[in-house]
Amino acid sequence: MINLRSHNTHPKLISAGLAVAIFATNAPAHAKSDYVKNYKQLDTLSLSVNAVTAAEGVVIPWAIEPLANGDLLISERSGALFLLPKNTTTLTKVSGLPNIDANGQGGLLDLSLHTDSKQNQWLYFSYSSSEGKGSGSNTALMRAKLNSDHTQLSDQQLLYKGEHNTTKGQHYGSRIVFDDEGYVYFSIGDRGSRDINPQDLTRDGGKIYRLHDDGRIPSDNPFVKQKDAKHAAWSYGHRNPQGMWFDYQNNILWSHEHGPRGGDELNIIKKGANYGWPLVSYGVNYSGTKFTDLKEKDGMQSPVLHWTPSIAPSDMLYVTSDKYPKLKGKLLLASMKFAFISALELSKGKVVKQYKILDGIGRVRSLAQGSDGFIYLGIDGQGIKRLEPET
């Protein structure tokens, strides 16, 4: 049972959603799906929790970044960064952001603290930037130092800016993660240029990138010796990756991305790999027509898991908190379209079980586990919710 309540309202029962999940192995890159199951028939993992309003006033909370002292940083896609101090419901605006071209799906996007942020105060964030040649904008990665009271950014450093600006408003990506060696990964969607960007290594868009923490390009990146290639690229052939998580225990980078009409994917990201978009896909055009007859192809990575119809996956969160015994050790992945969260059991790079939880919770955009052990949800139009186990 899940209750939705704020600090001044009565609990409300949440209704159920609907989707179809199609599972695929991650064995050969061209392997076909071997497990199909209707989402409606998936096991429900029952949780006795209350979804308590932690803060209102954030319309599209793209990212939630917990701080060590219990505060939360929250990005609003329209171009604002907020601080939510612990034990309060009042948002404070953080100053020091660069110029942000908020349009369509662009704006202020993901947030990630440096792995040694206690010492260096670096906050990394992605956003849509109009800098560079051409009208429009593209996704950029910047870092800046967060001051001691977490209300101001300084020492801005632009680490990467996608070239080929466009006035198209879709598919900016973007998520940011660090691996256990200190490299930073971030994603840029295909920017609405399906047939141009994802398969062309000389162009930004439709790729996941890898940099040193100061923006330098690592000498062992897969395409550094290819003339005119984007040397920061780590993988390509992506549509619109909007979730990433690095599994430190198994040294695996996970990502998911939106398909068109069907074909949302969960992937293990490998060095130099081609994920096929748009040459292979389990989806079709929004009109229902086909753009490819291929669902797999030699030399292209097949997804670990894919969904048809599209569930519009958003953020990802691996749960380590003891506050939720049924969720600990599971990977959470939210569906914006059908207003539920999947809880995935993983083993050796495969999904061995998927549960449905929090049906009807809302259009979950972001997920985070705070230093207090609570799970926080950023829900479009609802602000920030905290999952509190019932006592």
C-alpha positions in Angstrom: 0.0 0.0 0.0 1.3 3.4 -1.0 0.0 6.7 0.4 0.4 10.1 -1.1 0.3 12.9 1.5 1.7 16.3 2.1 2.3 17.9 5.5 -1.2 19.4 5.5 -3.3 16.9 3.6 -4.8 13.4 4.2 -3.3 10.3 2.6 -4.6 9.3 -0.8 -4.5 5.9 -2.4 -2.7 5.7 -5.7 -4.3 4.0 -8.7 -2.6 1.6 -11.1 -0.9 2.1 -14.5 -0.3 -0.1 -17.6 2.6 -1.1 -19.8 4.2 -4.0 -21.7 7.7 -5.1 -21.0 9.8 -7.1 -23.4 13.0 -8.6 -22.1 16.2 -9.4 -24.2 19.4 -11.0 -23.2 22.7 -9.2 -23.4 24.5 -12.1 -25.0 25.5 -11.8 -28.6 25.1 -8.3 -29.9 22.5 -9.6 -32.4 20.6 -11.9 -30.1 16.8 -11.9 -30.3 14.5 -11.4 -27.3 13.9 -14.6 -25.4 11.4 -13.4 -22.7 8.2 -11.5 -23.2 5.8 -10.6 -20.5 2.9 -8.2 -20.1 3.6 -5.5 -17.5 0.1 -6.0 -16.1 1.1 -9.6 -15.2 4.4 -8.6 -13.5 4.6 -9.3 -9.8 3.8 -6.3 -7.6 6.3 -5.6 -4.8 4.1 -4.3 -2.1 5.5 -1.4 -0.1 4.1 0.3 3.0 5.3 3.8 2.4 3.9 7.3 2.4 4.9 9.7 -0.4 5.3 12.9 1.6 5.7 16.3 0.0 9.2 17.5 0.6 9.0 20.6 -1.5 6.7 22.2 -4.0 7.3 24.8 -6.7 9.5 22.8 -9.1 7.5 22.0 -12.2 10.0 19.7 -14.0 12.5 18.5 -11.5 15.1 17.0 -13.9 17.6 16.0 -11.2 18.0 15.7 -7.4 21.5 15.7 -6.0 21.9 14.9 -2.3 24.5 16.7 -0.3 26.4 15.1 2.6 24.8 17.3 5.3 21.2 16.3 4.3 20.5 19.2 1.9 19.3 18.5 -1.6 20.1 20.3 -4.9 17.3 20.3 -7.4 17.4 21.3 -11.1 14.4 22.8 -12.7 14.4 22.3 -16.4 13.3 25.9 -17.1 16.8 27.0 -16.0 16.8 27.3 -12.2 18.9 25.5 -9.5 17.4 25.2 -6.1 18.6 24.2 -2.6 16.3 22.4 -0.3 17.9 22.5 3.2 17.3 19.5 5.4 14.2 19.6 7.6 12.6 22.3 5.6 10.2 22.6 2.7 11.4 26.0 1.5 13.4 26.2 -1.7 16.3 28.6 -2.1 17.5 29.7 -5.5 21.2 29.0 -6.2 23.1 31.7 -8.1 26.0 31.4 -10.5 24.5 29.4 -13.4 25.6 30.1 -17.0 23.2 31.3 -19.7 20.8 28.5 -20.4 18.7 28.2 -23.6 15.6 26.7 -22.1 13.4 25.5 -25.0 11.4 22.3 -25.7 13.2 19.5 -23.9 16.2 21.7 -23.2 17.2 23.6 -20.1 19.0 22.9 -16.9 19.4 19.1 -16.9 21.4 16.7 -14.7 23.5 17.3 -11.6 26.4 15.3 -10.2 28.8 16.0 -7.4 32.5 15.1 -8.0 33.4 11.9 -6.2 35.7 14.0 -4.0 33.4 17.0 -3.7 34.1 17.3 0.1 37.6 18.5 -0.8 37.1 20.2 -4.2 33.5 21.5 -4.0 33.0 20.7 -7.7 29.4 20.4 -9.0 28.9 19.1 -12.5 25.8 19.9 -14.5 24.5 19.6 -18.1 22.3 22.1 -19.8 21.3 23.4 -23.2 23.8 26.1 -24.4 23.6 28.4 -27.4 27.3 29.0 -27.5 29.2 28.1 -30.7 28.3 28.3 -34.3 24.8 28.2 -35.7 21.5 29.2 -34.3 19.8 27.2 -31.6 21.6 25.2 -29.0 23.1 21.9 -28.0 23.9 20.0 -24.7 26.9 21.2 -22.7 28.7 19.9 -19.6 30.0 22.4 -17.1 31.5 22.2 -13.6 31.5 25.0 -10.9 32.4 25.2 -7.3 29.6 25.2 -4.7 30.1 27.5 -1.8 30.0 26.5 1.8 26.3 27.3 2.4 25.4 25.7 -1.0 23.7 28.9 -2.4 26.2 30.1 -5.0 28.3 28.6 -7.8 31.7 30.1 -8.8 34.7 29.2 -11.0 32.6 28.0 -14.0 34.5 25.7 -16.3 32.9 24.6 -19.6 34.1 21.0 -20.1 32.3 20.1 -23.3 29.8 21.6 -25.6 28.1 19.7 -28.4 28.7 21.3 -31.8 26.1 21.6 -34.6 23.6 23.8 -32.8 20.0 23.3 -33.9 16.7 25.0 -33.2 15.1 21.6 -32.8 13.8 21.3 -29.2 14.1 17.6 -28.6 16.6 14.9 -27.4 19.2 16.9 -25.4 19.7 13.8 -23.2 21.2 14.1 -20.5 22.7 12.3 -17.5 26.1 12.4 -15.7 27.9 9.7 -13.8 31.5 9.0 -12.5 33.2 5.7 -12.6 35.5 4.3 -9.9 38.6 5.8 -11.6 37.2 9.3 -11.6 36.3 9.6 -15.3 33.0 11.4 -16.0 30.4 10.1 -18.5 27.6 12.1 -19.9 25.0 11.7 -22.7 23.7 13.8 -25.5 20.6 12.7 -27.5 20.4 12.7 -31.2 18.9 16.3 -31.1 16.1 15.3 -33.4 18.5 14.5 -36.3 17.9 10.8 -36.4 19.4 10.0 -39.7 22.5 12.3 -39.3 24.0 12.4 -35.9 23.9 9.0 -34.1 25.9 6.9 -36.6 28.3 9.7 -37.6 31.4 9.8 -35.3 32.3 13.3 -36.7 29.2 14.8 -35.3 27.9 15.3 -31.7 24.6 13.8 -30.7 23.4 10.3 -30.2 26.4 9.5 -28.1 27.7 8.8 -24.6 31.0 10.7 -23.8 33.9 10.1 -21.4 36.3 12.7 -20.1 38.8 13.3 -17.3 37.2 15.2 -14.5 38.8 18.4 -15.8 37.5 18.0 -19.3 40.6 16.5 -20.9 40.0 13.7 -23.4 41.4 10.4 -22.1 44.1 8.9 -24.4 42.4 5.5 -24.2 39.1 6.7 -25.5 38.0 4.4 -28.4 38.0 7.0 -31.2 41.0 9.2 -30.4 43.1 7.9 -33.3 40.3 8.4 -35.9 40.7 11.6 -37.8 37.8 14.0 -37.4 36.0 11.7 -35.0 34.6 13.1 -31.7 37.4 11.9 -29.5 35.3 12.3 -26.4 32.8 9.8 -27.6 32.7 6.5 -25.7 29.7 4.8 -27.5 27.3 5.8 -30.3 24.1 4.9 -32.0 21.9 6.2 -29.2 18.6 8.0 -29.5 18.0 9.9 -26.2 19.7 8.5 -23.1 18.0 9.9 -20.0 19.3 7.6 -17.3 22.7 6.3 -16.3 24.2 4.4 -13.4 27.7 3.1 -12.8 27.8 -0.2 -10.9 31.0 0.1 -9.0 30.9 -3.5 -7.7 30.9 -5.0 -11.2 32.5 -2.1 -13.1 29.5 -1.8 -15.4 28.0 1.4 -16.9 24.2 1.1 -17.4 22.1 3.5 -19.4 18.6 3.6 -20.8 17.1 5.6 -23.6 13.8 6.6 -25.1 12.8 4.8 -28.2 10.2 6.3 -30.6 6.9 4.5 -30.5 8.1 1.4 -28.7 11.7 0.3 -28.3 12.7 2.0 -25.1 16.0 0.4 -24.1 18.1 -0.6 -21.0 21.7 -1.1 -22.1 25.1 -2.0 -20.8 27.5 0.6 -22.2 30.7 -0.8 -23.7 33.8 1.0 -25.0 33.4 1.9 -28.7 30.1 0.0 -29.1 27.4 0.9 -31.6 23.9 0.7 -30.2 22.3 0.8 -33.6 20.0 3.8 -33.7 18.3 4.2 -36.1 19.5 1.3 -38.2 18.0 -1.2 -35.7 15.1 -0.6 -33.3 12.2 -2.4 -31.6 10.2 0.8 -32.2 8.3 2.4 -35.1 7.6 6.0 -36.2 5.0 7.9 -34.1 2.7 7.6 -37.1 2.9 3.8 -36.9 5.0 3.4 -40.0 8.4 1.6 -40.1 11.8 3.3 -40.4 13.7 0.0 -40.3 12.9 -3.7 -40.5 15.9 -4.7 -38.3 15.7 -5.4 -34.6 19.2 -6.7 -34.3 22.3 -6.6 -36.5 25.8 -8.1 -36.3 28.2 -5.6 -34.8 25.5 -3.7 -33.0 24.6 -4.0 -29.3 21.2 -5.4 -28.5 19.5 -4.1 -25.3 19.5 -6.0 -22.1 15.8 -5.1 -21.8 13.4 -3.1 -23.9 9.8 -1.9 -23.6 7.0 -1.8 -26.2 4.9 0.3 -25.9 7.3 2.9 -24.7 7.2 3.6 -21.0 9.3 6.8 -21.3 12.0 5.9 -18.8 13.6 8.6 -16.8 16.1 8.5 -13.9 17.8 5.4 -12.4 18.6 4.7 -8.8 20.4 1.8 -7.1 19.0 1.4 -3.6 21.5 0.8 -0.7 19.4 2.2 2.2 18.3 -0.1 5.0 15.0 1.9 5.2 13.5 -0.2 2.4 14.4 -3.9 2.9 12.4 -5.0 -0.2 14.2 -2.5 -2.4 17.7 -2.7 -1.1 20.0 -4.1 -3.8 17.6 -3.3 -6.6 17.8 -0.9 -9.5 14.9 1.5 -9.7 13.8 2.9 -13.1 10.9 5.2 -13.4 8.2 5.3 -16.2 7.0 8.8 -16.9 4.3 7.7 -19.4 2.6 5.1 -17.2 3.4 6.6 -13.8 5.1 3.6 -12.1 8.6 2.5 -11.1 10.3 -0.7 -12.0 12.4 -2.5 -9.4 15.0 -4.6 -11.2 17.0 -7.5 -9.8 20.3 -7.7 -11.6 22.8 -10.5 -11.8 26.0 -10.6 -13.9 24.8 -8.0 -16.3 21.3 -9.4 -16.8 17.9 -8.5 -15.5 16.6 -11.6 -13.7 13.4 -10.2 -12.3 11.3 -7.1 -12.7 8.7 -5.9 -10.2 6.2 -3.1 -10.5 6.0 -0.7 -7.6 4.4 2.6 -6.8 1.7 2.3 -9.6 0.1 5.7 -10.3 2.7 7.7 -8.3 3.0 10.2 -11.1 5.3 11.3 -13.9 8.6 10.6 -12.1 11.4 12.6 -13.6 14.2 12.1 -11.1 15.3 9.7 -8.3 17.7 10.1 -5.5 18.7 8.5 -2.2 19.5 11.1 0.4 22.2 11.0 3.0 19.4 10.4 5.5 18.6 7.1 3.7 15.2 8.2 2.3 14.4 7.9 -1.4 13.3 11.2 -3.0 11.2 11.5 -6.2 11.0 14.5 -8.5 7.6 14.3 -10.1 6.5 16.6 -12.9 3.9 19.0 -11.7 4.1 17.8 -8.1 7.5 18.8 -6.9 9.7 16.6 -4.6 8.3 13.6 -2.7 10.0 11.7 0.1 9.2 8.0 0.6 8.7 7.4 4.3 8.2 3.8 5.5 5.1 3.4 7.6 5.8 2.7 11.3 
